[in-house]
Amino acid sequence: MPYANFCLVCRGTACESSKADQLYDEIKLQVAANSLSDQVQVLRTGCFGFCEQGPIVKVLPDEAFYVQVSPDDAEELVHEHLLKGRPVERLIYREPGVHALGNIEQISFYQKQFRIVLRNCGFIDPENIEEYIAREGYVGLERCLSELSPDDVIRELEDSGLRGRGGGGFPTWKKWKFTKDVQADQKYIVVNADEGDPGAYMDRSILEGDPHSIIESMVIAGYTTGADTGYVYVRAEYPLAIKRLQTALAQAEEYGLLGDNILGTDFSFRIEIRLGAGAFVCGEETALLLSIQGERGMPVQRPPYPAVKGLWGKPTVINNVETMAAIPAILTKGGKWFAKVGTETSKGTKVFALTGKVRNSGLIEVPMGIKLRDIVYNIGGGIPGDKKFKAVQSGGPSGGMISYENLDTEIDYETLTALGSMMGSGGLIVMDEDDSMVDVARFYLEFTAEESCGKCVPCRVGGKQILHLLEKIASGNGTMEDIKRIEEIGETMKTTSLCGLGKTAPNPALSALRFFRQEFMDAIPPEVREDAV
Amino acid sequence: MAQKKMTLEELRKLREDKKHSVEVRDTGSKTVEITVGMGTSGIASGAKETLKTLVAELEKHQLTHVAVRQSGGLGLEHAEPTMEVRMPDMPTVIYGQVSPEIVRRIVSHHIIGHELVDEHIYDRPAADILDAGDHPIVDGE
């Protein structure tokens, strides 16, 4: 018996922490109490992205978008809307300044978004493999095992222009090709889910909301490169993501999509989960691989790159969660389809975690090349309290500040790097006129100084010294000399650090100095300030 | 029930079987809208059966572009159960006395065949209700 109505309850971490789990139970109970169980399907889904307004409940096909729903609202919601067909207006999201009750397509938060990676988040039940399969899930794998050769897969990826979404932006097809072309008795596939940037949670949401997309692309990667084993390295602080992934792995195996003789062919692949203990540096690929091996997570010199010599010295493809999540869609719809979206050098979409001083914070997916202004003002709904926009911090502790003058920059890997920031994992923190840039820089340096593994001198000593100088300036004891020294040390760190952590750690301080130098000058006591600098 | 490991062929079949149950949620792809009057008198006259049959028929014909909505009484209590059908290139009509048998005819004739089921047309939606969104009295406080 098919259902007539669908009640989708967000069960991402953000909504769960506002009692979405109780809400879900209560709605189920009320649906049963009103004899609606054969008519209304109540579903647990992944993140809708509009976390600011959680817990979120969406009722279909009416497209009623309920926000901030509490377990106490369940009775009214079920009785009024699902039984009697009268939407509960007080719980429906109203956009500020818009008179009518909005359905989801009219909400500005969603209008400029384009969902490829998050296509299933907030739409399917992540704990039910058949829902994923019904949404063209495992079509990519099916094509691989029936019609595409490994070279065909690499060609599709090349056509797609997909680049690493972990921040570096290395073309994915090249990585896969390197590993494929190496002769070895054993190869590995690793997915980096050690999401560490403060405020970033795109990988968590994908694992929670659509875990099979990661499993599917790992099996595809194994098929393409000749690997038979994969690891997902996920931080232990993500219990829900881990649980959903475990459920998904068990189901995939049960359905013959993982394990021995996948889909009746002679291809076999297995996946294991490895938990990270929360060290930021373990997001760096060489440190991550050592951590999987059970050793202390410290970066090692590259080359050789993991693609050639990785886990236990064997060729290893290592990709970020978001990169992997795009691959099933690319193999289903074709690389050329994916490449239609985006800019000349950066194709497809990017997921950002939009936080800070914006009305609508949450998880968004936008085409590459979108203007920052659109993100902050249209999707984000602008700055609360009529405050003035000051900057966006992108790329987390590795990124930098983007100021008002650059709001119309079309975002891609190259433009962000040119601004002294970087794509990073996709954190976007909006700041208003009340935020002190000296403080923001200090916050990030505190973070990276603490997370430095201590192996190389530039990062271990340099980070600490910049932090010390920033603290000195913030407390009103700085000198002009200190500003110059921050820049000197920063440049040295950038060029001489061993890994990405040290190379990018000074970015928040350097870009703050580049765009908001006056603020640092103002923090220096007038008696020691020289106008010459 | 233990799931047996699938072959390529079985995966394709499972996907075909399950596709409708998930796609029916995707409101972005809907072009046809059917509203079933689920007021008290509608339910008393069998609107629940009407709704169930409708949903089952849509699945049978794999019509994922049809959105099924429920509302209160459409104001035609003498003709319950009632059903309003909106779709491109067809006049919007309200059908009355829609038994499961009539539902099947509406789906095959109206939705698929673009042909009205004449003897069950009872009304058209009133213009004032249609435009209520920007009506000065409704809208202006």
Interface residues (C-beta under 8 A of the other chain):
Chain A: M1 P2 Y3 A4 N5 F6 L8 Q39 L60 P61 D62 E63 K84 G85 R86 H99 A100 I104 E105 F123 I124 E130 E131 I133 A134 R135 E136 G137 Y138 V139 E142 L145 S146 Q251 E254 Y255 G256 L257 G259 N261 L263 G264 T265
Chain B: A2 Q3 K4 K5 M6 T7 L8 L11 R12 L14 R15 K18 K19 H20 S21 V22 E23 V24 R25 D26 T27 G28 K30 M38 K48 L51 K52 L54 V55 A56 L58 E59 A67 V68 R69 Q70 S71 G72 G133 D139
